[in-house]
Amino acid sequence: MVSSLLVLLSLVSLQLISSFTIPVNIVHISDVHGWVNAHPHEPELDADFGDFTSLIEHLKNASHALGQEFFLFDTGDILEGTGYSDASPIRGQYLLPIVQSVYNYDGLTMGNHDMEYPEVVDLFMDTFIPYWNEDPTQPPRYITDNQYYKPTDEPLGATYSFFTTKYGVNVLVLGWLYNFTSNSDNTKVMSVDESLEQPYIQEALSIPDIHMVVTISHIDTSDTEMYDIYQKIRKQLPTTPIVLLAGHRHITSFKQYDSNAFTIESGRYFEKLGIISFNLETSNPSMSNLQYKWIDCTLQNFYDLTGTDASNFLTPAGLHTKALIDNTTEILGLDIIYGCSPIFYDQHGSISEEDSLYNLYVDYVVPMVVFNNSLANTQYFVTNTNTLRYNLYQGPVNRNDIYTISPFNDTYYYYPDMLGADLSALISKLGFYHTYLVINTAAYYDVVCAEYDTQAINKQLAAIGVSYEYELYPTFVNSTGALQVYIEEYMPCSASCPC
């Protein structure tokens, strides 16, 4: 049974080559963004986080039964993307316990979406980070090398973790966030380059007999910051294997730096998992027979990996995770239906097409729900091209669907009395979606946007040599509420679109 499990693991059938070589298996997940309840509109992606909990238990047990190493790492952005993370009074209030129930993580770090709001960071500091870092039976598992908590002027998590596995492998874990500047006001993000010169990095890299370094970073594989991290470690440890796990860009990507170092990113939204395997030589640390792939998060894939089926796959811990998900659905009313979409609206479709989600948002939702037409000027809307995070599917639309599309609850602001000539120059530089109308260069406009976009707008206004002040826009909705109101008022359930 054990040998057949290993074949099904797809983690490469590796045998102990000598007493100093051991197979290493790693599962990598990133940018979950609250997607713990599978993908109801994509039935092929039918695994949820309860299934994930069970999967990891099976894989870890099977690996250990064969004398192999097994690790699970998360590279950040747990929050902002569904109602499970964002419909609660404090973002993450119900999601974080769900993530904690997947108790087999060997390392996690914080993404930019996890540290944008003071109350969320406080929640992490009060509950989530202590759960991973204050268990006396475990090494610290929540690692942040360049993110600081201002009230204490200390790193949010541990700066590194060094531990020896049951098989005698010495592992050093480090973790970073890219050079993020929109962090909450109770945090500080040190540049990656500056953090690499901190004493704790030198202390970590000076630990004797490191067999393998794992970095869990919310940084793109192609970012120079990732390469800077690699170079710093490689300078200190010339041949030691380095596994640089990446995140942030929502893609699958792999890059090999040298024969003993690589970086990999493993998608988004619990759509995929990264599966990595190699042989680790410990006497003179090196890696060989490196293999990697990404699998879709489907129940069938999980069954195939573990040699199980529906009758024996779910573990008690997995059932507990599912119960937490179900409880959150009920408490937050995430299955409440608001209306019915008559067609499928594509997040990535051309804005000129009728089935474009951005066309719906810019030309219908904002003008019909957000605009305050009591103002004297023509109202004009601009929005960045990552505002909407998921498709609107044909059929009933529930509360969670609203949050998967527009999770941010952004407040609307506006630049009153902007001269048309300046608006035209701004639009030409901004690269945003915007209201489709011919701008009269001599007229004045009220330019409406979400608060998040004001930074980019101010930068481009300065580039064209003009200055305008923005202020709170007089409307009764935020970005998430606007979509909900539109669905309720303009897409009701009906005989032609039943709920």
Buried (B, 14 or more C-beta within 10 A) or exposed (E): EEEEBBEBBBBBEBEEEEEBBBBBBBBBBBBBBBBBBBBBBBEEBBBBBBBBBBBBBBBBBBBBEBEBBBBBBBBBBBBBBBBBBBBBEEBBBBBBBBBBBBBBBBBBBBBBBBBBBBEBBBBBBEBBBEBBBEEEEEBBBBBBBBBBBBEEEEBBBBBBBBBEBEBEBBBBBBBBBBBBEEBBEBBBBBBBBEBBEBEBBEEBBEEEEBBBBBBBBBBBBBBEBBBBBBEBBBEBBEBBBBBBBBBBBBBBBBBEBEEBBBBBBBBBBBBBBBBBBBBBBBEEBBBBEBEBBBBBBBBEBBBBBBBBEEEEBBBEBBEBBBEBBEEBBEEBEBBEBBBBBEEBBBBEBEBEEEBBBBBBBBBEBBBEBBBBEEBEBBBBBBBBEEBBBBBBBBBBBBBBBBBBBBBBBBBBBBBBBBBBBBBBBBBEBBEBBBBEEEBBEEEBBBBBBBBBBBEBBBEBBEEBEBEBEBEEBEBEBBBBBBBBBBBEEEBEBEEEBEE
